[in-house]
């Protein structure tokens, strides 16, 4: 079969690339955590690498400053003007979100 238009070829290639990448992404807790961060509105208040809101602290280096347990407690209980998300997130979403945030280990600016 010969494709006559380059645009059709590139569109097909892009679709196949996306489909091939989905299973790997679905199995990566950091990727699922980043998605949970975005889908649950965390970016309204928090930024990571200058992307997101400014109402809450920038979380680019939270993985260097806080343990998994501290990150989990903050998300579940809230505090310091952050609402609690313990009743909003499923356990698997919380696990993935903690994994993602703990992987955010950029050096903080002083």
C-alpha positions in Angstrom: 0.0 0.0 0.0 1.4 3.3 -1.0 0.4 6.5 1.0 -0.1 9.3 -1.4 0.0 12.2 1.0 2.7 12.9 3.5 0.2 14.5 5.9 -1.7 11.2 6.1 1.5 9.3 6.8 2.5 11.7 9.6 -1.0 11.6 11.1 -0.9 7.8 11.1 2.6 7.7 12.6 1.6 10.2 15.4 -1.4 8.0 16.3 0.7 4.9 16.4 3.3 6.6 18.6 0.6 7.8 21.1 -0.9 4.3 21.2 2.4 2.7 21.8 3.3 5.1 24.6 0.1 4.7 26.6 0.8 1.3 28.2 4.2 2.5 29.5 2.7 5.7 30.9 -0.1 3.9 32.6 2.4 1.7 34.5 4.5 4.6 35.6 3.5 6.0 39.0 5.2 9.3 38.4 3.3 9.9 35.2 0.0 8.9 36.9 0.9 11.2 39.8 1.7 14.2 37.4 -1.7 13.5 35.8 -3.4 13.4 39.2 -1.6 16.7 40.1 -3.1 18.3 37.0 -6.5 16.7 37.1 -7.2 17.5 40.7 -6.5 21.2 40.4 -3.2 21.3 42.3 -1.9 23.6 39.6 -4.4 26.3 40.6 -2.3 27.0 43.7 1.0 25.2 43.2 3.7 25.5 40.5 6.3 23.0 39.5 9.2 24.4 37.4 7.3 27.7 36.9 4.1 26.0 35.6 1.1 26.6 37.8 -0.3 28.9 40.4 1.3 31.1 42.9 -1.2 31.0 45.8 0.6 28.0 47.4 4.3 27.2 47.6 6.2 26.1 44.5 6.7 22.4 44.8 9.7 22.0 42.4 12.0 20.9 45.3 9.5 19.4 47.7 11.1 15.9 47.3 14.3 17.3 48.7 12.6 19.0 51.6 9.9 16.6 52.7 9.7 12.8 53.1 6.9 10.7 51.5 5.1 10.6 54.8 5.2 14.4 55.2 4.0 14.9 51.7 1.1 12.4 52.2 0.1 14.0 55.5 0.0 17.4 54.0 -2.2 16.2 51.1 -4.6 14.2 53.3 -5.0 16.7 56.2 -4.3 20.0 54.4 -3.3 23.0 56.6 -1.5 26.3 56.2 -4.4 27.5 54.0 -4.4 24.3 51.9 -7.7 22.3 52.0 -7.6 18.6 52.8 -7.7 16.2 49.9 -8.0 12.9 51.9 -11.7 12.5 51.0 -11.1 13.6 47.4 -8.3 11.3 46.3 -8.5 7.5 46.0 -5.6 5.6 47.7 -4.0 4.8 44.4 -4.1 8.4 43.3 -2.6 9.5 46.6 0.2 7.0 46.2 1.0 8.1 42.7 0.8 11.8 43.7 3.2 11.3 46.5 5.6 9.4 44.2 5.4 12.2 41.7 5.9 15.0 44.2 8.8 13.1 45.9 10.4 12.9 42.5 10.4 16.7 42.3 13.8 17.3 43.6 14.9 20.5 42.0 17.2 22.7 44.1 15.3 25.5 45.8 16.3 29.0 45.2 17.4 30.9 48.3 
